[in-house]
Amino acid sequence: MAKKAPAEERDLIPEPTDFRDTAGWRIFRIMAEFVDGFQFLKDLKKEVTFFGSARLPQDHPYAVEARKLAEMLGKHTFTIITGGGPGIMEAANRGAVDGGGVSIGLNIELPHEQRQNSYVQRGMGFHYFFTRKVMLSASAQAYIFFPGGFGTIDEMTELVELIQTKKMIPVPIILVGKTFWNGYLDWVKTAMLEQKLINPEDLDIMRVVDTAEEAFAIVKKTKERPYF
């Protein structure tokens, strides 16, 4: 049996003022997000997920390339999934619409609201980053990473780890923008590979390209896969 805090200490612990602040309610909310998320995704076909910075304007070269790639994929009946926000996400959703594909946005609720871009045809909002991240990676047959910040790096490295540890079947992880990504990979080789913290073959999980055409050539050879 758990030991109770002294009465004087218990007096200092605030009681929840709203039942939605309790741990039990949070668990149900998390479960609901997973159930709703998988239900939302279950009928989608040929999914490709785009990741990248929300801060880049639509005329930035990386955003232009993201839109171009998504349009190419849309014309070949791929479904484009993004985080639903601005920047690279907006460019990819716009390209999907331009190409006649399906444009999906999985948005996140933030204190400073992240708007859903106007090119999302079907969207879903999430309260928790981790449930949203599972849905972004649930069944895609390829992952496209454009330059971004901590969130983009977090999403990319987690997927690499899942493939490295065989928790997920190998799926192409395509890094677009050699100028940006080669600096990261050089650090990985120096800080990780040379010290034998990873195996040489782990680097093959990531493929670096510079153009939409190079990325498309990889994606078009992929096949649909079940949820991991």
Order of alpha helices (4+ residues) and beta strands (2+ residues): alpha-alpha-beta-alpha-beta-alpha-beta-beta-alpha-beta-alpha-beta-alpha-beta-alpha
